[in-house]
Amino acid sequence: MYYNKKGVALVENRKLLTISLPPRLLQEAERLAERENRTKSELLREALRLYIETIDVRRKANRERLFALVDRVQARAKDVPPQDIRKVVREAVAAVRRTKLRAIA
């Protein structure tokens, strides 16, 4: 049986995940874990849980910001048809997503 820093027994059905972090992010995680008297694993599990639990809210907020941006552009570009503006925005979003995918690969 394994125990964390607080002496709480850890559940045994866990999988090991190895990740790499930039040195500065790792240092910040280590300082935060120390300050909160937690392990880095506990800290990263909680961060991942929070990320997963809030993904729908973040996507909705991003969509709302995008729609607001399109509305502002349409207000400024009165002579440009809305479908043309939406097309340019879709292309820009797709380009950003492709760039992110390339950065991950």
N, C-alpha and C positions, 0 to 999 in steps of 0.2 A: 504494500500500500504506500502511496506517495502522499505527501502533505505540502501545502503551500506555506508561505512565510507566517501566516496567521495560525498554523497548526490545524487547518481544516483539511479533512481527507479529500483527496481528489478522486473524481469518478474515473474508473479505469478504462472505460470504453472511449478513448480519445485517439485521434490520429495525429501523428507528428507532421508539422508543416514547417518547412524551412523557407524563410524569406530573406531578401537582401534589402537593406535600407541605406540611404545616404548617411554618412557619418554624423552629420548635424541632426538629422531626424532621430537616429538611434540615440544620440546623447540626450536629446529632449525627452525621448521615451524613458530612458534610464532614470533621468532626474525626476520625472513625473511619477514613475513607479516607486522610486525610493521615497519621495515626498508623501505619497498616498499609502505607503507600506503595502504594496502589491507587487506581484511578479509582472514581468513584461508580458508574459503570456496572458495573464488576467486582463491587463490593460488593452492588449490588442484584440482579445476576444470581445471585450465590451465595445471597443471601437467598431469592430466588424458587425456586431449585433446592431448597434445604433445605425450604421450605414444601411444595413439591410432593412431595418424597420422603418427608416425614413425615406426610402427610395421613391415611393409613390408621391409623397409630399414634395420632394425636391423636383421630381419630373413635372408635377403640376405647376409648381412655382416657375420653373424654367419655361414651360409653355405659355404661362400668363405673361411673363416678361417678353417673350418673343412676340406674342400677339400685340402687346402694347407697343413694341418697337415697330411692328408692321403698320399699326394704326398711325403712329407719328410720321413714318415715312410717307404713307399715303396722303396724310394731311399736307405735307410739304411738296409732294410731287403730284399736284392735282391733275396735270395733263397726262400722267402715265397711268394706263389701265391697271386696276388692282391685281389682275391675274399676272401681269408682267412683274409687278413688285414681288408677289408671292413666289414666282418662279425664281427670281434672283435670290430671294431669301432661302428657298429650299436648296438651291445650288451651293450657296455659301455654307449652310449647315452641313450639307453632304461633304463638302471639301474639308471642313473642320473635323468631321468624324473620320474621314479617310486619313487625315494627318495624325489624329490620335491613335488610330489603329496601327499605322506605320511606326509610331513611336513606341508602341507596346511590343511589337514583333521583334 
